[in-house]
Each structure stands twice: as C-alpha cells, then as structure tokens.
Amino acid sequence: EPLLQLGFVTELFSLLKERGIHTAADTSGYTFDPDDPVCVEKHKKLLEVTDLVLLDIKHIDPDAHKSLTGKGNGRTLAFARFLSDNGVPIWIRHVLVPGITDDDGALKRLRAFLDTLKTVEKVEVLPYHTLGLFKWEKLGITYSLDGVQPPSEEAVQRAEELLCIKDYPDFKK
C-alpha cells in the first residue's frame, strides 16, 4: 500500500510533476480517514500532484470486505467519494474471486455505488489467480484462499456485464 508512505509519495509525485511526468497511485484507499482533518489535508496535498488513482474495491459489502481483508470498506468508499469530489480521475479495479467477490447482487450494488461517482473513467475486472501461492507456502503462512480456483471466462464476462464496463470510455475488449 503506497499511501502508508503518504508524505514520501506526495514528495515523489511533486518532483515527477515538476518534470512533466504523469503520476498514478495504485491503492486500496484504506489510509484515508474522512473524520481526521489532518489526514484529509494530507490526502488533499497528494491529490494536487496526482493525475490518476487506480482504486481497488475488494467488496462493496462491509461485512464481506471485513471477512476478506480483516477491515471494513468504509475508508475505501469514502476515498472514492473524496477522489470524485476533488475531480481526480479514477480507474476502479475489482478482483473476481469465485464464491467471494462474484455475487451478482454485490456486483450490482458496486455498480450502483460507482454510478454515484463523477470521475470514474474505467472499471476493470481482474480474475483471481494463484500465481503468488508459492510465496505463502515458502513463508509457511496459511493461505486463506487455498483451494479457490480462478474464475471461468464466463464468470468474468458476467461480472463485466453486471458492472456495465462497456459504458466506460476506456473499455476495450
């Protein structure tokens, strides 16, 4: 999570912008606390030098999000609103995990939330994969998604349809 080093990223992006380099932050938005004015101000300073945010929304349902990540999704959704309210372009990324993030109702609720945002340019459905499983095994850490298989192409297409991805200008198939 790059925004755990918010001051560093802000300084780096400032230097990059001085050189005319496009900046993009890939984040879950969890570092944003809408109830902390100091935190809000620090994030606002970052946005002044940020051209694009790739925002990972793992699950629209707070309980399901907490079950998956150990934390609720309130900060992520608040950050999405903050980005939209501040005119920052957003690309939404949603990892499709069979049996966890592929529920039709949840995908429809995610789309309804995205419809409330003014600056979403793109939505990507990223199929879950097991390429990093060996890292967990090597470290001797229990992998919470052990046994979960990648989604079928049909499941990915279904999620893309429910999220109406084709409605976004950067949609390419």
Salt bridges, closest charged atoms under 4 A:
ASP26 OD2 - ARG93 NH1 2.85
ASP33 OD2 - ARG75 NH2 3.56
ASP51 OD1 - LYS17 NZ 2.76
ASP56 OD2 - LYS58 NZ 2.43
ASP85 OD1 - LYS118 NZ 3.87
ASP104 OD2 - ARG158 NH2 2.80
ASP115 OD1 - ARG111 NE 2.72
GLU124 OE1 - ARG93 NE 3.15
GLU124 OE2 - LYS122 NZ 3.83
GLU160 OE1 - LYS173 NZ 2.96
ASP167 OD2 - ARG111 NH2 3.30
